[in-house]
Amino acid sequence: SKRSLVLQHTNLHGGSRAGTGEPG
């Protein structure tokens, strides 16, 4: 999603816990 691109590095570490709500 939109924040997936912004918090891409965070999404890799936290996944859904990153705040994006999306696994991965």
N, CA, C and O atoms as CSV, one atom per row, in Angstrom:
chain,resi,resn,atom,element,x,y,z
A,1,SER,N,N,0.830,-1.212,0.000
A,1,SER,CA,C,0.000,0.000,0.000
A,1,SER,C,C,0.863,1.260,0.000
A,1,SER,O,O,2.047,1.210,-0.335
A,2,LYS,N,N,0.271,2.375,0.373
A,2,LYS,CA,C,0.974,3.662,0.348
A,2,LYS,C,C,2.117,3.679,1.362
A,2,LYS,O,O,3.249,4.030,1.031
A,3,ARG,N,N,1.803,3.293,2.600
A,3,ARG,CA,C,2.821,3.340,3.645
A,3,ARG,C,C,3.826,2.200,3.500
A,3,ARG,O,O,4.896,2.223,4.108
A,4,SER,N,N,3.476,1.213,2.697
A,4,SER,CA,C,4.384,0.093,2.477
A,4,SER,C,C,5.659,0.579,1.804
A,4,SER,O,O,6.744,0.049,2.043
A,5,LEU,N,N,5.511,1.609,0.948
A,5,LEU,CA,C,6.656,2.161,0.249
A,5,LEU,C,C,7.471,3.047,1.176
A,5,LEU,O,O,8.696,3.109,1.081
A,6,VAL,N,N,6.769,3.734,2.077
A,6,VAL,CA,C,7.438,4.648,2.992
A,6,VAL,C,C,8.115,3.870,4.113
A,6,VAL,O,O,9.262,4.139,4.470
A,7,LEU,N,N,7.385,2.898,4.663
A,7,LEU,CA,C,7.913,2.107,5.768
A,7,LEU,C,C,8.349,0.746,5.272
A,7,LEU,O,O,8.155,-0.265,5.946
A,8,GLN,N,N,8.940,0.728,4.086
A,8,GLN,CA,C,9.345,-0.537,3.489
A,8,GLN,C,C,10.388,-1.233,4.360
A,8,GLN,O,O,10.314,-2.441,4.585
A,9,HIS,N,N,11.367,-0.458,4.851
A,9,HIS,CA,C,12.407,-1.033,5.689
A,9,HIS,C,C,11.831,-1.517,7.014
A,9,HIS,O,O,12.265,-2.534,7.557
A,10,THR,N,N,10.843,-0.775,7.532
A,10,THR,CA,C,10.210,-1.165,8.789
A,10,THR,C,C,9.307,-2.354,8.572
A,10,THR,O,O,9.163,-3.199,9.456
A,11,ASN,N,N,8.695,-2.429,7.400
A,11,ASN,CA,C,7.781,-3.501,7.079
A,11,ASN,C,C,8.520,-4.826,7.000
A,11,ASN,O,O,7.957,-5.884,7.283
A,12,LEU,N,N,9.779,-4.757,6.615
A,12,LEU,CA,C,10.585,-5.971,6.508
A,12,LEU,C,C,10.927,-6.514,7.888
A,12,LEU,O,O,11.053,-7.724,8.074
A,13,HIS,N,N,11.076,-5.614,8.853
A,13,HIS,CA,C,11.448,-6.026,10.197
A,13,HIS,C,C,10.219,-6.402,11.016
A,13,HIS,O,O,10.183,-7.448,11.663
A,14,GLY,N,N,9.216,-5.534,10.976
A,14,GLY,CA,C,8.054,-5.730,11.835
A,14,GLY,C,C,6.920,-6.420,11.117
A,14,GLY,O,O,6.121,-7.114,11.747
A,15,GLY,N,N,6.830,-6.242,9.804
A,15,GLY,CA,C,5.725,-6.804,9.051
A,15,GLY,C,C,4.445,-6.067,9.372
A,15,GLY,O,O,4.375,-4.848,9.218
A,16,SER,N,N,3.425,-6.793,9.820
A,16,SER,CA,C,2.158,-6.169,10.163
A,16,SER,C,C,2.323,-5.300,11.411
A,16,SER,O,O,1.538,-4.382,11.651
A,17,ARG,N,N,3.351,-5.601,12.198
A,17,ARG,CA,C,3.607,-4.856,13.423
A,17,ARG,C,C,4.237,-3.500,13.127
A,17,ARG,O,O,4.364,-2.653,14.011
A,18,ALA,N,N,4.625,-3.309,11.876
A,18,ALA,CA,C,5.269,-2.058,11.495
A,18,ALA,C,C,4.272,-0.910,11.509
A,18,ALA,O,O,4.654,0.251,11.649
A,19,GLY,N,N,3.000,-1.236,11.365
A,19,GLY,CA,C,1.980,-0.203,11.377
A,19,GLY,C,C,1.287,-0.119,10.034
A,19,GLY,O,O,0.326,0.634,9.875
A,20,THR,N,N,1.764,-0.884,9.064
A,20,THR,CA,C,1.162,-0.861,7.737
A,20,THR,C,C,-0.085,-1.727,7.716
A,20,THR,O,O,-0.978,-1.523,6.894
A,21,GLY,N,N,-0.142,-2.697,8.625
A,21,GLY,CA,C,-1.286,-3.590,8.682
A,21,GLY,C,C,-1.194,-4.680,7.636
A,21,GLY,O,O,-2.122,-5.471,7.467
A,22,GLU,N,N,-0.069,-4.721,6.930
A,22,GLU,CA,C,0.098,-5.727,5.890
A,22,GLU,C,C,1.296,-6.630,6.206
A,22,GLU,O,O,2.368,-6.127,6.541
A,23,PRO,N,N,1.135,-7.932,6.106
A,23,PRO,CA,C,2.235,-8.876,6.359
A,23,PRO,C,C,3.303,-8.787,5.291
A,23,PRO,O,O,2.980,-8.632,4.113
A,24,GLY,N,N,4.557,-8.882,5.666
A,24,GLY,CA,C,5.610,-8.817,4.691
A,24,GLY,C,C,6.616,-7.757,5.060
A,24,GLY,O,O,7.593,-7.556,4.338
